[in-house]
Amino acid sequence: SPEVKKGIRYWADLRLKYHVLPTASEAQSMSPTGAWGGDALLFRSSVVAMNISGRWLAIQYREEKDLDWDVVSVPHGPNRVTLLASKCYSIPKTSPNRAAALTFISHLLGKDNQLLVANYGDGIPVLDDPAIKKAFAYNPEYPTERSNQVHLDEMKYARVQEYSPYINNLDVSAVMSMELDRMWLGEQSPDQACDRIADRINAIIRRNLANPNFLD
């Protein structure tokens, strides 16, 4: 859509035109690991000034005693949206220890553990309890963290990531990564990258609709 292309052009300009974002190669060379969480490590090391993440990275940031950090709303355009990430617990249908598993999940969702989540700096606790709310809002062991309410306020703008039932999301990610890499290398424009991503994903969807076995 025109809106997506506009967003990708803006993203590309931040990195390639204004250089306020590290290039892909710069980020890789500066990060001590190429695995998940590389951006967070750059922020934690004071190499970059901003990073988009959930509250759970507070656990890492608290380890850096000289890191002066805070949280704010995600920058947005006319439509204010942020990504919703969540945890879920499940018991396999064939589990031989379903009763024990249920006991463990009950513990995870209980007040004691949810207080631990609130104080530890992990995600947003699930229980609507005054003591848990108080612990989440402010932990005296970390007196500089006074913006935890932002995490709750942003929930009203949160959306789950959309998935198509007609294509494996691994295929979507692979196509996007390949075409965006070509954009970062200057081999195609942001608009061309968007067109190529849409064309390739739609081709896979048409193939899967014609032969559902590809979805198995």
C-alpha positions as CSV (number, residue, x, y, z in Angstrom):
1,S,0.0,0.0,0.0
2,P,1.1,3.6,-0.3
3,E,1.2,3.9,3.5
4,V,3.6,0.9,3.7
5,K,5.9,2.3,1.0
6,K,6.0,5.7,2.8
7,G,7.0,4.0,6.0
8,I,9.7,2.0,4.4
9,R,11.1,5.0,2.6
10,Y,11.2,6.9,5.9
11,W,13.0,4.0,7.5
12,A,15.5,3.7,4.7
13,D,16.2,7.5,4.8
14,L,16.9,7.3,8.5
15,R,19.7,4.8,7.8
16,L,20.9,5.7,4.3
17,K,20.3,9.4,3.9
18,Y,20.5,10.9,7.4
19,H,22.6,8.1,9.0
20,V,20.9,8.3,12.4
21,L,20.5,4.6,12.4
22,P,23.6,2.3,12.0
23,T,23.8,0.5,8.7
24,A,23.3,-3.3,8.7
25,S,27.0,-3.9,8.5
26,E,27.8,-1.3,11.2
27,A,25.2,-2.8,13.6
28,Q,26.6,-6.3,13.0
29,S,30.2,-5.1,13.5
30,M,29.3,-3.2,16.7
31,S,27.2,-5.9,18.3
32,P,29.0,-8.6,20.2
33,T,26.6,-11.2,18.9
34,G,24.6,-11.7,15.7
35,A,21.8,-13.4,17.5
36,W,18.5,-12.1,18.7
37,G,18.8,-9.0,20.9
38,G,21.7,-7.4,19.0
39,D,20.0,-4.0,19.0
40,A,19.4,-4.2,22.7
41,L,23.1,-4.9,23.2
42,L,24.0,-1.8,21.2
43,F,21.7,0.3,23.4
44,R,23.0,-1.3,26.5
45,S,26.5,-0.4,25.5
46,S,25.5,3.2,24.8
47,V,26.4,2.8,21.1
48,V,22.9,3.8,19.9
49,A,20.5,6.3,21.6
50,M,17.2,4.5,21.1
51,N,15.8,1.0,20.9
52,I,12.3,-0.4,20.5
53,S,11.6,-3.2,22.9
54,G,9.3,-4.4,25.6
55,R,9.8,-4.0,29.3
56,W,11.6,-7.3,29.7
57,L,14.9,-5.7,28.6
58,A,14.9,-3.7,31.8
59,I,16.5,-6.9,33.3
60,Q,19.5,-6.3,31.1
61,Y,19.7,-2.6,31.4
62,R,19.7,-2.8,35.2
63,E,23.0,-4.6,35.0
64,E,24.7,-1.5,33.5
65,K,25.1,0.7,36.6
66,D,26.2,3.7,34.5
67,L,23.5,3.5,31.9
68,D,21.0,6.4,32.3
69,W,17.9,5.2,30.5
70,D,14.1,5.7,30.4
71,V,11.1,4.7,28.4
72,V,8.8,6.7,26.1
73,S,6.1,6.1,23.6
74,V,7.0,4.6,20.3
75,P,7.3,7.3,17.5
76,H,4.2,7.2,15.4
77,G,2.5,8.7,12.4
78,P,-1.2,9.5,11.9
79,N,-2.1,6.0,13.0
80,R,-0.7,5.2,16.4
81,V,0.2,1.5,16.7
82,T,2.6,-0.6,18.6
83,L,3.3,-4.3,18.5
84,L,1.9,-6.6,21.1
85,A,4.1,-9.4,22.3
86,S,2.9,-11.9,24.9
87,K,3.7,-15.1,26.7
88,C,1.4,-18.1,26.8
89,Y,1.6,-21.3,28.7
90,S,0.1,-24.6,27.4
91,I,0.0,-28.2,28.3
92,P,0.5,-30.7,25.4
93,K,-2.6,-32.9,24.9
94,T,-0.4,-36.0,25.2
95,S,1.5,-34.9,28.3
96,P,2.0,-37.7,30.8
97,N,2.1,-35.2,33.7
98,R,-0.8,-32.9,33.0
99,A,-1.7,-32.5,36.7
100,A,1.8,-31.4,37.6
101,A,2.0,-29.1,34.6
102,L,-1.3,-27.5,35.6
103,T,0.1,-27.0,39.1
104,F,3.2,-25.3,37.7
105,I,1.2,-23.0,35.4
106,S,-1.0,-22.1,38.4
107,H,2.1,-21.1,40.2
108,L,3.3,-19.0,37.3
109,L,0.0,-17.1,37.2
110,G,-0.3,-16.8,41.0
111,K,0.2,-13.6,43.0
112,D,3.7,-14.5,44.3
113,N,5.2,-15.1,40.9
114,Q,3.4,-12.1,39.3
115,L,4.9,-9.9,42.0
116,L,8.3,-11.4,41.0
117,V,7.6,-10.5,37.4
118,A,6.6,-6.9,38.4
119,N,9.7,-6.4,40.5
120,Y,12.2,-8.2,38.3
121,G,11.6,-6.0,35.3
122,D,10.0,-8.7,33.1
123,G,6.8,-8.2,31.1
124,I,3.5,-6.8,32.3
125,P,1.9,-9.0,35.0
126,V,-1.4,-10.6,34.1
127,L,-3.1,-10.2,37.5
128,D,-5.2,-7.1,38.3
129,D,-4.1,-6.8,41.9
130,P,-3.3,-3.6,43.8
131,A,-0.1,-4.9,45.3
132,I,1.1,-6.1,41.9
133,K,0.2,-2.7,40.3
134,K,2.1,-0.9,43.0
135,A,5.2,-3.1,42.5
136,F,5.1,-2.6,38.7
137,A,4.8,1.1,39.0
138,Y,7.8,1.6,41.1
139,N,10.6,-0.5,42.6
140,P,12.6,1.3,45.2
141,E,15.7,-0.7,44.4
142,Y,15.7,1.1,41.0
143,P,14.7,4.6,41.9
144,T,15.4,6.1,38.5
145,E,12.7,3.9,36.8
146,R,9.7,6.2,37.2
147,S,8.0,5.8,33.8
148,N,6.7,2.2,34.0
149,Q,3.1,3.6,33.5
150,V,4.1,4.2,29.9
151,H,4.1,0.4,29.3
152,L,0.5,0.2,30.5
153,D,-0.6,3.4,28.6
154,E,0.7,2.0,25.3
155,M,-1.4,-1.2,25.6
156,K,-4.4,0.7,24.2
157,Y,-2.4,1.1,20.9
158,A,-1.1,-2.5,20.8
159,R,-1.9,-4.8,18.0
160,V,-0.9,-8.5,17.5
161,Q,1.1,-9.3,14.4
162,E,-1.0,-10.3,11.5
163,Y,-0.4,-13.8,9.9
164,S,-1.9,-15.2,6.7
165,P,-3.3,-18.8,7.0
166,Y,-2.1,-19.3,3.4
167,I,1.6,-18.9,3.9
168,N,4.2,-20.0,6.4
169,N,5.5,-17.0,8.2
170,L,9.0,-18.3,7.9
171,D,8.6,-17.8,4.1
172,V,7.3,-14.3,4.7
173,S,10.3,-13.4,6.8
174,A,12.8,-15.0,4.4
175,V,11.3,-13.0,1.4
176,M,11.3,-9.7,3.4
177,S,14.8,-10.2,4.7
178,M,16.2,-10.9,1.2
179,E,14.5,-7.9,-0.5
180,L,15.2,-5.5,2.3
181,D,18.9,-6.6,2.3
182,R,19.0,-5.7,-1.4
183,M,17.5,-2.3,-0.5
184,W,20.1,-1.7,2.1
185,L,22.8,-2.6,-0.4
186,G,21.5,0.0,-2.8
187,E,20.4,-2.6,-5.4
188,Q,16.8,-1.4,-5.4
189,S,14.7,1.4,-4.0
190,P,12.3,1.1,-1.1
191,D,9.3,1.2,-3.4
192,Q,10.9,-1.6,-5.5
193,A,11.6,-3.6,-2.4
194,C,7.9,-3.3,-1.3
195,D,6.7,-4.4,-4.8
196,R,9.1,-7.3,-4.9
197,I,8.0,-8.5,-1.4
198,A,4.3,-8.3,-2.4
199,D,4.8,-10.1,-5.7
200,R,6.9,-12.9,-4.2
201,I,4.6,-13.5,-1.2
202,N,1.5,-13.4,-3.4
203,A,3.1,-15.9,-5.7
204,I,3.8,-18.3,-2.8
205,I,0.2,-17.8,-1.6
206,R,-1.2,-18.7,-5.1
207,R,1.0,-21.8,-5.2
208,N,-0.2,-22.9,-1.7
209,L,-3.8,-22.4,-2.6
210,A,-3.3,-24.5,-5.7
211,N,-1.5,-27.2,-3.7
212,P,-2.4,-27.2,0.0
213,N,0.3,-29.8,0.7
214,F,2.8,-27.0,0.7
215,L,1.2,-25.7,3.9
216,D,1.7,-29.0,5.8
